[in-house]
Structure formats: structure tokens, C-alpha cells
Amino acid sequence: MKNHKKIIAMIPARMGSQRLPRKNTALIAGKPLVAYAILAAKACPYFDQVIVNTNDPRVVAIAKSYGVEVYNRAEEFAHSEARSDEVVNEFLSAFPCDVIAWVNTTSPLQPLGEITKAVDYFFENSLDALFTVYNEKVHCMYQDQAVNYSLKELFAKTQDLQPVQRFVYSVMMWNAPIFLETYRKTGAAFFCGKTGTFPVSKLTSILIKDKEDLMVADSIASKIVPVEHYELQYYKD
């Protein structure tokens, strides 16, 4: 449900990851991490352009090998202290559009087609900002206070809990004019206008932040089977 809007998918992939050096070029099942985001974005029919936003020559080479555009990020927005609002604002100054979709490299196991569903949800609900989340039914506390259950009642069954919504960031989207106007007025615009969340799959929720995450994703990606084709097996004596 594109509504004839110009939509650009931006894939940020800067060089200087602190927790996992050279993260975006690390291999998962034989492909660099950034390639998974590129392929997922290219699979969405709504995007008019897919652009990798980077300052890493290795990522530039990978992006070109997959046939997508590259934006050479200004160095002032390529360090660990740069805020996401600043990155989006700077990118939109170079690539005007109606809607910008931030497609993260941190969810390499995101099923193809899930991004398209997120874009549909964005337009169907007339949103100005959208963030992917994972709805997780688990007992949670914050500063020693129960979040989604009571400490004064019988311990709640997990299946009866209200899910907490954990941010996944695999896809984030904004109405570009609303974002820019809000940023101009306040200096911050991530949560601008009408904001909504889109729940994603458990595989998408596996985020690559450190070496251990990379090992888990590599193990899964090397053996992954589509859910609809997966067959349960049980112990037989």
C-alpha cells in the first residue's frame, strides 16, 4: 500500500563498531552481515532506492557487488557518539523523499517479506514513525519493581502475561517531512508525530551486538529451515 510515495531504504553500516570490530563485514553462513540487510531491503517491492550509508571502504565494495547505491557518510556522523536522529537528518538532506526506512544490519535472520509487511502497516495506520519490536511474554522487572505481573498475587503463568515490547530496530520508518520539521524545531525527531510499533518474528529479534551473537546467528543461518517446512522430532526409546 505504497500510496505513490517515494520511499528510500537506508542501510547504516559505519566502520567503527566498538563491541564487535568490523561487524558489518563479519561472515554469517558465508555472507557478510551487511549483505543480509541489502537482500532483505531489495526484496521489498515498495522501495524506490536502497542506499547503504557508510564510511567503510569494505562495505562500499560489498554494496556495489550487490548492486545498490552507496552514500559516503560524513565523518562527523560516523563515530560512536553520533545520535541516530542526526544520522537520519543528515541523510535526508542528501536524499529527499516522502518516507525513509532505516533497515538495520543487526537482524540478519529477518525473513524475506517481513519488511514489506512493516511498510504496509506503516501506511495502513497512517503512521509518522514506526519501530519494530518483539512481543515477549516473560516476567520483567525494572528497578526492582514488577512490570507486567504482581508481586502480591500468585505467580502468573507465562502464557497469561501481557507481553513486553522489546525494541528490535530491524526496520524503523519515518514520514520524512514530519521528521525534518520536528528535528528543526526540537533537535530530536525519532518519536515524531503518530508513532506505532510492528511486531516481528523471534528470528528477527536475534540482534548482532557482539561476538556471541554472531556465533549464534551463524549457527542458525547455516542450518535454517523455513518454519512451514520444519518437522518436530521426538525421542523414541
C-alpha angles and dihedrals in degrees: 000000000000098000091209092287122149106244124188124193112213119196110196112207111160123179104237110073108164102196095043114023115221088005097162093056095044112118124246114184088342098309127098115253094244090056091067092058091046093052092045092051093046089053091061109090093203099069116098091191136015111204128180110216107207149135094203117104090205091056090047090057092048093048092051091048088058092048101247132128125260130216115198103223118224111253092237088066097039101077131089093257094058111110123228093239089058092050093052093045092050092047093050090054087063099036113035113198143146096247131017122201118198106210110193126215091215096084105060093158094059108133116244109256097034092098090054090054090051091052090049090051091050093056098035089057096040092235128176094197132022132185129186116234138177115232103221124186101208134123108264135189131190120196089346092306124118112247106188105012139041127258090204098057136064109293105276121242111248093235090056096054125109103245121247113229109231114195112242100175092203088133128013123175138190140186094243099215091048091048093049094046092048092047091049091052101039109014090238128074113158092112099039128154119335106001128196141171130229119205116227135194126278090250091055090051091064100101125197107227104134144008094278091054089050091052092050093049092046091052092050096042091051091058105022119146123189110259093238090057097044115113122201116233126197137198113268121198 
